Amino acid sequence: MKVFPAIDIKDKKCVRLVKGDFNNKTEYEMSPIEQAGKYKDHGFKNLHIVDLDGALVGETVNLTIIKDIINKFDLKVEIGGGIRNFESIQKYTDAGVDKVILGSAAIKDKNLLKEACKKFPNKIALGLDAKDGYLLVSGWTEASNQLTLDYLKEINDYGVSRLIYTDINRDGMKQSPNFTETLKVAEISNCPVIVSGGVSSISDIQKAKTLKNIEGIIVGKAIYDGDIDLNELVKEDA
């Protein structure tokens, strides 16, 4: 089980949103680079980064910060937020990113996802952000009319290397992930799944470990708010 501590970047700061609402955010004192260094010092190997500025404008806004993190700390970074074309994917892979997460762009244009998987083998992760069974896009500001499971069935053989499933109703709420829906996704998915949204305690991670086709779990707000101790969390990271 891989543990992915999370860094969400907005205006060059670490922030956390509640249910993806940009008007309901908490800013933290540590810079993204300091926070990444803290994770590295504790022994974590993986890192989940979201460029929230990028998610809003559809471009790679915080590429410099992400390059700095990779160069300084040798962490395996997965990055999402505003990645809408091959040029952005290329910038991140050139920077040494382990996985590039396609979300809105992949949902709006399945062909882009298909071609990206061919062009960047084993580099493309798919971010599925769902609310009440339906996928949301554009930084969670726009609902799609696509059911998560129907969409997944359509793209399942494209060659995605990792799937990150987030229940938006749980994100930032620290009420435990939606394991029921995550399991439905994991049962169908041809690639391993990352649990995301709502992690509140070590027991959530231990539960995720018992599930099939789950590669890892993302932990964000519970770290920043001190609900989960990093020394305890790293013991679950293998």
C-alpha positions, 0 to 999 in steps of 0.5 A: 500500500502506497501512502500519498501525502497531498500538497494542493498548491494555490497562489504558491501556498499549501491549501486544502479545500472543503468539497472542492470549493475554492471559496472554502479553503484553508491556507497553511504556513508551510510552502509547498517545497517545505511541506514536501521536504517534511514528507521526505524527512519522515520517509515517504516515497510518494507525493500527490500534488494538485496544481489548483491554479492550473485546474482553474485556468487549464495550464501548468501554472506551478511547474517551477515549484514541482520541478524544485520538489522533484529535484530536491527530494527525489520523491515519486510525484503524481501531479494533477490540475489543468493538464489538458494537452500533450504539451503539458504532459510533456512538460511534466514528464520532462521534469521527472514526474512519475504520473501525470493525472488527466481529469477533466480533459480525459472526461471531455475528450476520451480520444485525448486520453487514449492517445496520451496513454499511447504516447506516454506509456505507463505515465498517465493516471486518470482522475475520476472525481465523482459526486452522487455517482456522476463525474465532475469536471473543471476543478469540480465547478461543472457537472457532467452527465456521465456516470462514473462506472459507465465512463470507466467501462468505455475507457477501461482498455486504453492503457491507463496506468493508475486510477485516482477515485475521489468522492467529492462529498467526502473530500476535506470532510475527514469522514472516511473515504467512500469505500463502497463506491471505491470498491465498485470502481476497483472491481471494474478497473483494469488498472490499480486504484488510489483511494482519495477523499475524506481520509480521517485516521490510520484505520482508514488506511488499514481498511484500504489495505484489505481491499482488492486492486487498491494501490494506495491512498491519498492523505491531505487535510488530516495531516495538516490538521494534526489528526494523523501523525506522520510517524504513524502514517509512514509505518503504513507506507510500503 
